[in-house]
């Protein structure tokens, strides 16, 4: 089997979703660290908890946008390269179907 073409928009939507989930995880970790470390600091101010909570909202959006744009570019470049060199060969082993 040879992959000769990747639909850039379709691939970008899938990877944007994956990156949004990763951004949510990173945002949650950043939020936890921000609020936890904020309790140990003396002069944090009242904005520290909001910065941590904001990471849960902002980071998934930023990651999803970056994943969408990056994948859109890479999939388009892949299509150009596959047109020149012929694509990527992938072998699948046929297994037994268990129903």
Buried (B, 14 or more C-beta within 10 A) or exposed (E): EEEEEBEBEEBBBBBBEEBBEBBBBBBBEBBEEBBEEBEEEEEBEEEBBEBBBBBBEBBBEBBBBBBBEBBBEBBBEBBEEBEEEEBEEEEEEEEEEEE
